[in-house]
Amino acid sequence: MKKFEFTLNSLLRIKTSLERQAKQKMAEAVSRRDKCQEEIKDIERRKDMARKTHKSFTAHEYLTFSRFYSDLERKRKNKTQELEEIEKEIEGIRQELVAIMQERKVLEKLREKQYEEYLVEMGKEQEKLVDDMMTYNITIA
């Protein structure tokens, strides 16, 4: 009896590998997004702290505070833009991952169907073997 061999097994292995790689890319992108969100929160905390410590300033202190606050605001805007780009990247990876997973599932269903056909064929071969043995036994006797 021959061993079951899925005809598209190499393609299934490739799709499984691509899925694993896409999941890794997704995890990395999510990690970068989380880090970026944390940096934005940190900048917001620093801005809030700067506002709360706001007291009467001399002109020079006000100028320094204004520059510091403007710098924080610029950093927040840059990080927010970076966050939006990461979100777009995550969405692209998500769509890619869904497509790969669908292709892999189709291949797995095809493999199951081929395996069922293999089992039916093996059953027929076994029946034929038993019939041949019975016929052989009858002709000998």
C-alpha positions in Angstrom: 0.0 0.0 0.0 1.3 3.4 -0.9 1.6 6.1 1.7 -0.7 9.2 1.5 1.0 12.1 -0.1 -0.8 15.5 -0.5 0.0 16.8 -4.0 0.1 20.4 -2.9 2.1 19.8 0.3 5.0 22.1 -0.7 2.5 24.9 -1.4 0.8 24.3 2.0 4.2 24.5 3.7 5.0 27.8 2.0 1.6 29.3 3.0 2.1 28.1 6.5 5.6 29.7 6.6 4.2 32.9 5.1 1.5 33.0 7.7 4.1 32.6 10.5 6.1 35.4 9.0 3.1 37.7 8.7 2.1 37.0 12.3 5.7 37.9 13.3 5.5 41.1 11.3 2.1 41.9 13.0 3.6 41.3 16.4 6.5 43.6 15.7 4.2 46.3 14.3 1.9 46.0 17.3 4.9 46.3 19.6 6.0 49.5 17.8 2.5 50.9 18.0 2.3 50.2 21.8 5.7 51.8 22.3 4.6 54.9 20.2 1.4 55.2 22.2 3.4 55.0 25.4 5.7 57.8 24.2 2.7 60.0 23.3 1.3 59.4 26.8 4.7 60.3 28.3 4.8 63.5 26.3 1.2 64.4 27.4 2.2 63.8 31.1 5.2 66.1 30.6 3.0 68.7 29.1 0.5 68.4 31.9 3.2 68.6 34.5 4.7 71.7 32.8 1.3 73.4 32.8 0.7 72.5 36.5 4.0 74.0 37.5 3.1 77.2 35.7 3.7 80.1 38.0 4.5 83.6 37.4 7.5 83.8 35.0 10.0 86.4 34.2 10.3 87.1 30.5 13.3 84.9 30.1 11.6 82.0 32.0 8.5 82.4 30.0 10.5 82.2 26.8 12.3 79.1 27.9 8.9 77.5 29.0 7.3 78.4 25.7 10.1 76.8 23.8 10.0 73.7 26.0 6.2 73.4 25.6 6.4 74.0 21.8 9.0 71.3 21.6 6.8 68.9 23.5 3.9 69.7 21.2 6.0 69.2 18.1 7.2 65.8 19.4 3.6 64.8 20.2 2.5 65.7 16.6 5.4 63.7 15.1 4.6 60.7 17.3 0.9 61.0 16.5 1.8 61.0 12.8 4.1 58.0 13.3 1.3 56.2 15.2 -1.1 56.8 12.2 1.5 55.3 9.8 2.0 52.3 12.1 -1.8 51.8 12.2 -1.9 51.8 8.4 0.9 49.3 8.3 -0.9 47.1 10.8 -4.0 47.2 8.7 -2.0 46.2 5.6 -0.4 43.3 7.5 -3.8 42.3 8.8 -5.3 42.1 5.3 -2.2 40.2 4.1 -2.5 37.8 7.0 -6.2 37.2 6.4 -5.6 36.4 2.7 -2.8 34.0 3.6 -4.8 32.3 6.3 -7.7 31.8 3.8 -5.4 30.3 1.2 -3.9 28.0 3.8 -7.4 26.9 5.0 -8.4 26.1 1.4 -5.3 24.0 1.0 -5.9 22.2 4.3 -9.5 21.4 3.2 -8.2 20.1 -0.1 -5.7 17.9 1.8 -8.5 16.5 3.9 -10.5 15.8 0.8 -7.6 14.1 -0.9 -7.0 12.1 2.3 -10.6 10.9 2.4 -10.3 9.9 -1.3 -7.1 8.0 -0.4 -8.8 6.2 2.4 -11.7 5.1 0.1 -9.1 3.9 -2.5 -7.2 2.0 0.2 -10.5 0.4 1.3 -11.2 -0.7 -2.3 -7.7 -2.1 -2.7 -8.1 -4.0 0.6 -11.4 -5.4 -0.5 -9.9 -6.4 -3.9 -7.0 -8.1 -2.0 -9.4 -10.0 0.2 -11.6 -11.0 -2.8 -8.5 -12.2 -4.6 -7.4 -14.2 -1.6 -10.8 -15.8 -1.3 -10.9 -16.6 -5.0 -7.4 -18.1 -4.7 -8.4 -20.2 -1.7 -11.6 -21.4 -3.5 -9.7 -22.4 -6.6 -7.0 -24.3 -4.6 -9.6 -26.2 -2.6 
